[in-house]
Amino acid sequence: MKRTQFLQDLIRQLSPKLDSTTYVYCTVANAKYGELERLKPIASIAELEGLTLVIPLEQAKAEGLDYYRIFCRITLEGHSSLEALGLTSVVTSLLAERGITTNVIAGFYHDHMFVPSDRADEAMAALKELASHPGG
């Protein structure tokens, strides 16, 4: 199968689903993996400056953690390979054209897109339209 056709098939199967939980990105200096499990992070990234956590907004508020912006998670439920070339680029480019910031975290089975909460409905509409017209 040609790469273009494979990519169009992946796009057709996007099946975006909006999570009802809102999330924030927080960083905690000198933290190590596992120390902040009580915050229920859905993702964490160790950086030189500290441990970045993606956690539910309510958890950040309860702990008094600083955050910059509130995000919604859109999961692309169509099965995506970690080796699928171009899918993330197509999706993020589409949202960027609309001025929608997108932070992508790839899981083993699905891609998870974090978009500003005030733009989530617009992002969902754009992704659904893309899935119904993958060739442009």
C-alpha positions in Angstrom: 0.0 0.0 0.0 1.3 3.4 -0.9 2.2 5.7 2.0 -0.3 8.3 0.9 -3.1 5.8 0.9 -2.0 4.4 4.3 -2.0 7.9 5.8 -5.5 8.7 4.3 -6.8 5.5 5.8 -5.4 6.5 9.3 -7.0 9.9 8.9 -10.3 8.3 8.0 -10.1 6.3 11.3 -9.2 9.2 13.6 -12.4 9.0 15.7 -11.6 11.9 17.9 -13.1 11.7 21.4 -13.2 14.7 23.8 -12.3 13.8 27.5 -14.6 15.6 30.0 -11.8 16.1 32.4 -9.7 19.3 32.1 -5.9 19.1 32.5 -3.0 21.4 33.2 0.8 21.2 32.8 2.7 21.7 36.1 6.3 21.4 36.9 7.7 20.4 40.3 11.4 21.1 40.9 13.6 18.2 42.3 10.7 15.7 42.0 11.3 12.1 40.9 9.0 9.7 39.1 6.5 8.1 41.5 6.8 10.7 44.3 3.7 12.6 43.1 1.5 9.6 42.3 -1.3 11.1 44.5 -1.7 13.9 41.8 -2.8 11.2 39.3 -0.7 12.4 36.4 -1.7 11.0 33.0 1.8 11.8 31.8 5.1 12.9 33.2 8.3 14.1 31.7 11.6 14.4 33.5 13.4 17.7 32.5 16.5 19.4 34.0 14.3 22.0 35.6 12.0 19.5 37.2 9.3 16.9 36.7 6.6 18.1 34.3 3.2 16.6 35.0 0.0 16.6 33.1 -2.7 16.4 35.8 -6.4 17.1 36.2 -7.1 20.7 36.9 -8.8 19.8 40.2 -5.7 18.0 41.4 -3.5 21.1 40.6 -5.9 23.4 42.5 -6.1 21.0 45.5 -2.3 20.9 45.7 -1.9 24.7 45.1 0.3 24.1 42.0 0.9 26.8 39.5 -0.3 26.2 35.9 -0.5 28.5 32.9 -3.5 27.3 30.9 -6.3 24.8 31.0 -6.4 22.1 28.4 -8.8 19.5 27.1 -7.6 16.1 25.9 -8.8 14.8 22.6 -7.9 11.2 22.0 -7.6 9.9 18.5 -9.3 6.6 19.1 -8.5 5.1 15.7 -5.6 2.7 16.2 -2.3 4.5 15.4 1.1 2.9 15.0 4.0 4.5 16.7 5.6 4.3 13.3 2.8 6.0 11.4 4.5 8.6 9.3 2.8 12.0 8.9 -0.4 11.6 11.0 0.7 13.9 13.8 2.0 16.4 11.3 -1.3 16.5 9.4 -3.4 16.9 12.5 -1.2 19.5 14.2 -0.9 21.5 10.9 -4.7 21.5 10.5 -5.2 22.9 14.0 -2.3 25.3 13.7 -3.9 26.7 10.5 -6.8 27.6 12.8 -4.6 29.1 15.5 -5.2 26.2 17.9 -2.2 25.3 20.1 -1.7 21.5 20.2 0.5 19.5 22.5 0.6 15.8 21.4 1.5 12.8 23.6 1.7 9.5 21.7 0.6 6.5 23.6 1.1 2.9 22.4 -2.4 2.7 21.0 -3.6 6.3 20.5 -2.4 9.9 20.1 -3.6 12.3 22.8 -3.9 15.9 21.8 -4.1 18.6 24.4 -5.8 21.8 23.2 -6.8 24.9 25.1 -10.1 24.3 26.8 -11.7 27.3 25.1 -10.9 25.9 21.7 -11.8 22.2 22.2 -15.1 22.3 20.4 -13.5 24.0 17.4 -10.7 21.5 17.4 -13.1 18.6 17.5 -15.1 20.0 14.6 -11.9 20.4 12.6 -10.8 16.8 13.3 -14.1 15.3 12.4 -14.2 17.2 9.2 -10.6 16.0 8.4 -11.6 12.4 9.0 -14.6 12.7 6.7 -12.4 14.3 3.9 -8.9 12.9 4.4 -7.7 13.8 0.9 -8.3 17.5 1.3 
